[in-house]
Amino acid sequence: MPAAKAPGRWAALVFALLVLATLAAFAWSQRLKRDPLVLDRVTFVAVPVSKPPVRAFTPNDDCRFDLMRIRFRTTQSDQGTVQIVKPGGKLVVTLARDEFLKRYKFHTYYWDGRIRNDGIAPPGRYKLRVKLLGQDRVLVPPGVIRLHRAERRPRRVGCLLFVEKGNQ
């Protein structure tokens, strides 16, 4: 009869440990939820900015929505690399390499649709990837950059693109 009591005690002990582990995991997840986002207020808007904003761009040299403005804010200062990638993670182009990203400051970058070997990227969806080098973190915010293909047209005479200077 004493052999029958031993498995019952072990089962109770294992059950108690599982309950404690569940409570600890719950407390840890609640703590993580309270932490502020490292990358926030991310926007992708075609340039020139219009009302309502255009969320896709066509780099065809017609001076209408040839650039995509990528803007975000970091909540922690760090050295970072800003890249455009395919949704699977394949690198398309690096917009900034080893740049200081000051906390609570907006960082603005422009992408003209070109890829690393100076060609034009194919139409599709692309994502922003920010690597924080000091924290050894890679951040990919939600949302996509939509690149539409349009016929290449000769640049219009007198067409100038004004790009915002500096970060706001």
Buried (B, 14 or more C-beta within 10 A) or exposed (E): EEEEEEEEEEEEEEEEEEEEEEEEEEEEEEEEEEEEEBBEEBBBBBBBEEEEEBBBBBBBBBBBBBBBBBBBBBEBBBBBBBBBBBEEEEEBBBBBEEBEBEEEEBBBBBBBBBEEEEEBBEEBEBBBBBBBBEEEBEBBBEEBBBBBBBEEEEEEEEEEEEEEEEEE
